[in-house]
Amino acid sequence: MAKRLISADTSDVMQMNGAELKQSIKASEGRVIVSENVVVHEAIDGLTTSELAAAFGADLILLNALDVLNPVILGLYPGEETLATAKLHHDKKSIRRLQELVGRPIGVNLEPVDPDAKMAEDRLEIPKGRRASAETLKEAEQLGLNFIVLTGNPGTGVTNAQIAENVAIAKENFSGMVIAGKMHGAGVDESVVSKEAAAKFLDAGADVLLVPAIGTVPGLDEAELKGIVELAHSRNGLVMSTIGTSQEGSGSGFLENIAIRNKICGVDIQHIGDAAWGIQSPFENIYPLSKAIRGERHTIQRMARSINR
């Protein structure tokens, strides 16, 4: 049986496959935090945004704007702190190097773009290496990523139907944990949260359903979120609530409140996104979120646990 993630050492984490990672999250009983950060932002004093997020207590790191066909993570290699100085590392060691630096499971956003989507805003075109496909999912496997998130950034034209289709493709080409859903509209004129869509994601093989956190999108209430959680749990799935609406920067009081409300609804993972600064949540805001859902003891343990264990 996998060790619960909130108590796992790096040596434990690096040996987990997708099924074991999922079980370790389930065993943590709603006390797991994912920090999402943009990898192409200028490095801070030579450090990746992932290292900083891990230092403040994140259990999992989700990379946004990573092109898996041309992986660039600023701050990962000496002298590569800006896009102007970065090189493309075709040795495929970028993710494994980052795993060694942070001692956390590493995931990536891949976007199931629907070319026929009815857009509520102008479409944002993204590179091939950031879109979900059999090719990029195979590449994610080769890079050694621990999980993938099939979702959409604002304006990219990701639809629920395309997400479901790509979940099935992911299960054929990727052995890690598969997370699927939306945290906001992604520019498409359709419901962000839908039990019907959630059921289709589970039918296709999703391990974790992604839903907006209570208080982040208009109209989503506790009853609706609880319904999604009950559906997922009845089918051996997990649920991740997400803050991806710039409210990552709303302050500790908001984050503590939202954390407790979503935990009451039964979510297994709480995500804090990168929209507050456009690159990363304010690092000091990971701490109150962590402390609210698991207390000071586990918060400090996660922050202090050596990556060499």
NORCOR-V106057 format. One record per run of one state. SS is the DSSP state (a for helix, b for strand, c for the rest). FROM is the first residue (numbers start at 0). LEN is the number of residues. Records with the same first field share a line. If there is no record, write none. Layout:
BEGIN
SS: FROM-LEN  FROM-LEN
END
This chain:
BEGIN
c: 0-4  7-2  13-4  26-5  38-5  44-2  47-1  55-4  64-29  102-2  111-1  113-5  119-8  131-2  143-3  150-7  158-1  173-3  181-6  188-6  204-3  212-9  234-3  243-3  249-2  264-4  272-7  280-2  304-5
a: 4-3  9-4  17-9  48-7  93-9  127-3  133-10  159-14  194-10  221-13  246-3  251-13  282-22
b: 31-7  43-1  46-1  59-5  104-7  112-1  118-1  130-1  146-4  157-1  176-5  187-1  207-5  237-6  268-4  279-1
END
